[in-house]
Amino acid sequence: MTKRFWKKLILWVIAVPILLLSILISIVYIKQDAIVKELLKTANEDFKGKIEIKDSHISPFANFPYISIDLDHLKVYEDKLGKAEAIVDVNDLYLGFDLFTLLSGKMDIKLIKLSNGKIHIVQDKKGEFNIVRAFDTEKPVENTEEEFHLNLRSVQLENIDITKINEENLITIELFINKAKSRFETSNEHLGVSLDSKFVVNVIKDKDTTFFKHKHVVFKTELDLDKKQNKLVIKPSDFDLEHALFDFQGSVDLKNEANLNLILSGHKPNFDIFMALAPEELLPTLSKYDNSGKIYFDALIKGPVANGKVPKVEVNFRCENAILHNTESDKKLDMLNFKAFFTTGELGKPETMKFSLTDFTSRPEAGIFSGHLIVKNFAAPEIDTRIVSDFDLDFLSKFLNVKNLENLNLKSNSNE
């Protein structure tokens, strides 16, 4: 074969895909105005809310291999008046179309991506959501999907601030999503979903932040929805909370008041779990301590959550042969062991809650320390405690960096 032949072959290998892509982009470009107008017209006719955009343009490589139409400055309002704060307010909404589907002449939307903006969700005292009311329609779901040419394979979020307010219990959850990508595989009987996300979460109660403040989370999971049984199965998954790794799996029975059966566990050779769950204000103090040891965390969440019901939660926490070393004062506490247990009880109310800290032992540089703590009925606490110690408080003051305790000691003291 001649060099000329190879040159022609290489030219065709390069030229054909470029030509094909150019044709497809041209098709979308020519049809984009009609697609967008039809989409907005149909949406505003079908849904009770109001949808607005400022402009649209083609973004062929923004979500490659999908060819995307970028809807600029999308806003979604709860009603047609559009006077209240927008529920959805994002700079870019990308609608992605598959190359091969376009070749067949179909304009099915395969990808939806929201980029740079916010979503403001409110759950009123009746348990209803403003975003659900905005997208409420009289048409069956199947007809709506067909009308919008939806055949989704992926939904993505990038730099989206989601706020969810519950007007009943005054709890606000804030999610600052850096990136979130979900993929779908569907059949007649099952819907498979994979999710890979990275975000920061805040939980606010009565306008005050809780211990769950500025927590960084990396969340990965795979879900399987059995359409016939209406049951969601969570496959073995993991999430990283402030560098503490947790495993979880379980199921949600959607037809039975969203009945949960979830198992959560975390096993680490250091105190990363403590650091992950500690309030942000304590982190500078805790960071002064080097640590090691075996930390075990297991939790079970079981029961319905729909219609205002609270599931039963049981948490077991165990620490074995841990060492804490204050690097500033060079004081060390070793042989730290304990078992902890918490339960909401069957009713999930403060009256049925219980906490216990048992088999607590430790060895300061000189002396011993042991004890237990049991708390029942969080509404009117019943406390049972016992402490046995034999060490000087001078060590304790230096270990904790408390300057007000000087020349003190505590020997063979016990309290019940």
C-alpha positions in Angstrom: 0.0 0.0 0.0 1.2 3.5 -0.9 1.7 6.4 1.4 -1.0 8.2 -0.5 -3.5 5.5 0.5 -2.6 5.8 4.2 -2.9 9.6 4.0 -6.4 9.3 2.5 -7.4 6.7 5.1 -6.2 8.9 8.0 -7.9 11.9 6.5 -11.2 10.1 6.3 -10.9 8.7 9.8 -10.4 12.3 11.1 -12.8 14.0 8.7 -15.8 11.8 9.0 -16.4 12.2 12.7 -15.8 15.9 12.5 -18.2 16.2 9.6 -20.8 14.1 11.4 -20.4 16.1 14.6 -20.8 19.4 12.6 -24.0 18.1 11.0 -25.4 17.2 14.3 -24.5 20.5 15.9 -26.1 22.2 12.9 -29.3 20.2 13.4 -29.5 21.2 17.0 -28.6 24.8 16.2 -31.4 25.1 13.6 -33.9 23.5 15.9 -32.9 25.1 19.2 -35.3 28.0 19.1 -38.2 25.7 18.2 -37.2 23.2 21.0 -36.8 25.9 23.6 -40.1 27.7 22.7 -42.0 24.4 22.7 -40.4 23.4 26.0 -41.3 26.6 27.7 -44.8 26.8 26.2 -45.6 23.2 27.2 -44.1 23.6 30.7 -46.0 26.7 31.5 -49.2 25.2 30.2 -48.9 21.9 32.0 -47.3 22.9 35.4 -48.9 25.2 38.0 -45.6 27.0 38.5 -44.0 29.6 36.2 -40.7 29.0 34.3 -38.6 31.7 32.8 -35.3 31.9 30.9 -33.3 34.9 29.5 -31.6 33.3 26.5 -30.4 30.0 25.1 -27.4 28.8 23.0 -25.6 25.7 21.8 -22.8 24.2 24.0 -21.5 21.3 22.0 -18.7 20.3 24.3 -19.9 21.4 27.8 -21.2 17.9 28.5 -19.6 15.8 25.8 -20.5 13.2 24.4 -23.9 14.9 24.8 -24.6 18.0 22.6 -26.3 20.5 24.9 -28.6 23.5 24.7 -27.7 25.9 27.5 -30.7 27.8 29.0 -29.4 31.0 30.6 -30.7 32.3 33.9 -33.5 29.8 34.5 -36.1 30.7 37.2 -38.9 28.6 38.5 -41.7 30.1 40.6 -44.4 28.4 42.7 -47.3 30.0 40.8 -48.0 31.9 37.6 -47.8 35.3 39.4 -44.1 34.9 40.0 -44.0 37.5 42.8 -42.5 35.3 45.6 -38.9 34.2 45.7 -37.9 31.9 42.9 -37.7 28.2 44.0 -35.0 27.6 41.4 -32.6 30.3 40.3 -29.6 29.0 38.3 -27.3 30.6 35.7 -27.3 27.6 33.4 -29.6 24.6 32.7 -28.1 22.3 30.2 -30.3 19.9 28.2 -28.1 17.2 26.7 -29.0 15.2 23.5 -27.3 11.9 22.5 -25.5 11.9 19.2 -26.9 8.6 17.9 -30.4 9.5 19.0 -30.2 12.7 17.0 -29.1 10.7 13.9 -32.4 8.8 14.2 -34.3 12.1 14.2 -35.4 12.0 17.8 -34.9 15.0 20.2 -34.9 13.0 23.4 -33.4 14.8 26.5 -30.7 12.4 27.9 -29.0 14.8 30.4 -30.1 17.6 32.7 -27.4 19.7 34.4 -27.8 22.7 36.7 -24.8 24.9 37.2 -24.2 27.9 39.5 -27.2 28.9 41.4 -29.6 28.0 44.2 -32.7 26.0 45.0 -35.0 27.1 47.8 -37.3 24.4 49.1 -40.0 25.0 51.8 -42.0 22.3 53.5 -45.1 23.9 55.1 -46.8 22.8 58.3 -49.1 20.4 56.3 -46.0 18.6 55.0 -46.3 19.9 51.4 -43.4 21.2 49.4 -43.4 24.4 47.3 -41.3 22.7 44.5 -43.9 19.9 44.3 -46.7 22.4 43.9 -44.7 24.3 41.2 -44.4 21.1 39.1 -47.9 19.8 39.9 -49.8 18.8 36.8 -53.1 17.2 35.9 -51.4 14.9 33.4 -50.1 11.4 34.2 -46.3 11.2 34.6 -46.0 9.0 31.5 -47.7 11.6 29.3 -45.6 14.4 30.7 -42.4 12.5 30.0 -43.5 11.8 26.5 -44.4 15.4 25.8 -41.0 16.7 27.0 -39.1 13.9 25.2 -37.5 12.8 28.5 -35.3 9.8 28.3 -32.9 10.7 31.1 -29.6 8.9 31.6 -27.9 11.5 33.9 -28.7 14.4 36.2 -25.8 16.6 37.4 -25.4 19.6 39.7 -22.4 21.9 39.9 -22.0 24.7 42.4 -25.6 24.6 43.6 -26.8 25.9 47.0 -29.8 24.0 48.2 -31.8 25.2 51.2 -34.6 23.1 52.7 -36.8 24.7 55.4 -39.3 22.8 57.5 -41.9 25.3 58.9 -43.2 22.7 61.4 -40.0 21.9 63.4 -38.1 25.1 62.2 -35.2 23.0 61.0 -33.2 24.3 58.0 -30.8 22.1 56.0 -28.3 23.8 53.8 -26.3 21.8 51.1 -23.6 23.6 49.2 -23.1 21.1 46.3 -19.7 21.3 44.6 -20.5 18.4 42.3 -23.1 15.8 42.1 -23.6 13.3 39.2 -26.2 10.6 39.0 -26.8 8.0 36.3 -29.9 6.0 35.5 -30.5 2.5 34.0 -34.1 1.5 33.6 -36.1 -1.5 32.7 -39.7 -2.6 33.0 -39.3 -3.8 36.6 -36.3 -1.9 37.9 -34.7 1.6 38.0 -31.0 1.6 38.8 -29.4 4.8 40.1 -25.7 5.6 40.9 -24.8 8.8 42.7 -21.4 10.4 43.2 -21.5 13.8 45.1 -19.4 16.2 47.1 -21.0 18.9 49.3 -20.9 20.9 52.5 -23.9 20.6 54.9 -25.3 22.8 57.7 -28.2 21.9 60.0 -29.9 24.9 61.6 -32.5 24.8 64.4 -34.4 27.9 65.3 -31.8 30.1 63.4 -29.0 28.6 65.5 -26.4 26.2 63.9 -26.3 22.7 65.4 -23.2 20.6 65.9 -23.6 19.7 62.2 -21.9 22.8 60.9 -19.7 23.2 57.8 -19.3 19.4 57.5 -17.7 18.3 54.3 -19.2 15.1 52.7 -18.2 12.9 49.8 -21.1 10.6 49.1 -21.2 7.6 46.8 -24.0 5.0 46.4 -25.9 2.7 44.1 -29.7 2.3 44.4 -32.1 -0.1 42.9 -35.8 0.7 42.8 -38.1 -2.3 42.4 -41.1 -0.8 40.7 -43.5 -3.6 41.4 -42.7 -3.9 45.1 -42.2 -0.1 45.4 -39.0 -0.8 47.4 -35.7 1.0 47.2 -32.6 -1.1 48.0 -29.4 0.7 48.9 -26.4 -1.3 47.9 -23.2 -1.4 50.0 -22.0 2.2 49.8 -19.8 4.7 51.6 -19.5 8.3 52.5 -16.7 10.4 53.8 -17.5 12.8 56.6 -14.6 15.1 57.4 -12.2 12.3 56.3 -14.0 9.7 58.5 -15.2 6.9 56.3 -18.6 5.3 56.9 -20.2 2.2 55.3 -23.9 1.9 54.9 -26.6 -0.2 53.2 -30.3 -1.0 53.6 -33.7 -0.5 52.1 -36.7 1.8 52.1 -40.2 0.4 51.8 -41.9 3.2 49.9 -45.4 1.7 50.0 -45.3 1.3 53.8 -44.8 4.9 55.1 -41.2 5.0 53.8 -40.2 2.3 56.3 -36.4 2.4 56.7 -34.0 -0.4 57.5 -30.5 1.1 57.3 -27.2 0.0 58.7 -24.3 2.4 59.2 -20.8 1.6 60.4 -17.4 3.1 60.7 -14.1 1.5 61.7 -11.0 3.7 62.1 -7.5 3.2 63.7 -7.7 6.8 65.1 -10.2 9.5 66.3 -11.3 10.8 62.9 -14.9 9.7 63.7 -14.8 11.9 66.8 -13.4 14.8 64.7 -16.0 14.3 62.1 -18.9 14.4 64.5 -17.5 17.2 66.8 -18.8 20.8 66.6 -16.7 23.1 64.5 -15.7 25.2 67.5 -14.0 22.2 69.2 -11.8 21.3 66.2 -8.9 23.7 67.1 -8.7 22.1 70.6 -9.0 18.6 69.4 -6.3 19.1 66.7 -3.8 19.6 69.5 -4.0 15.9 70.4 -2.2 13.1 68.5 -4.2 9.9 68.8 -4.4 6.3 67.9 -6.5 3.3 68.8 -9.4 1.2 67.5 -12.6 3.0 67.1 -15.9 1.2 66.2 -19.2 2.8 65.3 -22.4 1.0 64.3 -25.9 2.4 63.9 -29.3 1.0 63.0 -32.2 3.1 61.7 -35.4 1.2 61.5 -39.0 2.3 61.1 -41.3 4.6 59.1 -40.5 8.3 58.5 -43.6 9.4 56.5 -46.6 11.2 58.0 -44.5 12.7 60.8 -43.3 9.4 62.2 -39.8 9.0 63.7 -37.8 5.8 63.2 -36.0 4.0 65.9 -32.3 4.7 66.1 -29.7 2.6 67.9 -26.0 3.6 68.0 -23.1 1.6 69.4 -19.7 3.2 69.9 -16.6 1.4 71.1 -13.0 2.4 71.8 -10.2 0.0 72.5 -6.6 0.7 73.6 -6.6 4.3 72.5 -3.9 6.9 73.2 -4.3 10.6 73.4 -1.1 12.8 73.4 -1.2 16.5 74.1 1.6 17.7 71.8 1.7 21.2 73.5 2.2 20.0 77.1 3.6 16.6 76.2 1.2 14.8 78.5 -0.2 11.4 77.4 -3.3 9.4 78.3 -3.2 5.8 77.2 -5.1 2.5 77.6 -8.4 4.4 77.0 -11.3 2.0 76.6 -15.1 2.5 76.7 -18.4 1.4 75.3 -21.2 3.8 74.5 -24.8 3.2 73.5 -27.7 5.5 72.5 -31.3 4.7 71.5 -34.3 6.8 70.7 -36.5 3.9 72.1 -39.5 2.5 70.3 -41.4 5.8 70.3 -38.6 8.1 69.3 -39.4 10.7 72.0 -37.2 12.3 74.6 -38.9 10.2 77.3 -37.8 6.9 75.7 -34.3 8.0 74.9 -31.3 6.4 76.7 -27.5 6.9 76.7 -24.9 4.9 78.4 -21.1 5.1 78.7 -19.8 1.9 80.4 -16.6 0.0 80.9 -14.7 3.3 80.8 -11.1 2.9 81.9 -7.9 4.9 81.2 -4.4 5.2 82.5 -2.9 8.6 82.9 0.9 9.0 83.3 0.5 8.1 87.0 -2.8 6.6 88.3 -6.0 5.1 87.0 -9.4 6.3 86.1 -12.6 4.3 85.5 -16.4 4.7 85.7 -19.7 4.7 84.0 -22.6 7.1 83.1 -26.2 6.1 82.3 -28.9 8.6 81.3 -32.5 7.7 80.9 -35.5 9.8 79.9 -34.1 12.9 78.2 -37.2 14.9 79.1 -36.6 14.5 82.8 -33.1 12.9 83.0 -32.4 10.0 85.4 -28.7 9.9 85.8 -26.6 7.1 87.3 -22.9 7.7 87.5 -19.9 6.2 89.2 -16.2 7.4 89.0 -13.2 5.7 90.5 -9.9 7.6 90.1 -6.4 7.8 91.5 -4.4 10.5 89.8 -3.4 14.1 90.5 -5.2 17.0 89.0 -1.9 18.7 88.1 -1.6 16.1 85.3 -5.2 16.7 84.3 -4.7 20.5 84.1 -1.7 20.1 81.9 -3.3 17.4 79.7 -6.4 19.7 79.1 -4.4 23.0 79.1 -6.4 24.3 82.0 -4.3 26.9 83.8 -6.6 27.5 86.8 -5.9 24.0 88.2 -2.6 24.0 90.0 -1.0 21.8 92.7 -4.1 19.7 93.1 -4.5 16.0 93.4 -7.3 13.5 93.6 -6.8 10.1 95.2 -9.0 7.1 95.4 -12.3 9.1 95.1 -15.6 7.6 94.0 -19.1 9.1 93.5 -22.4 7.5 92.8 
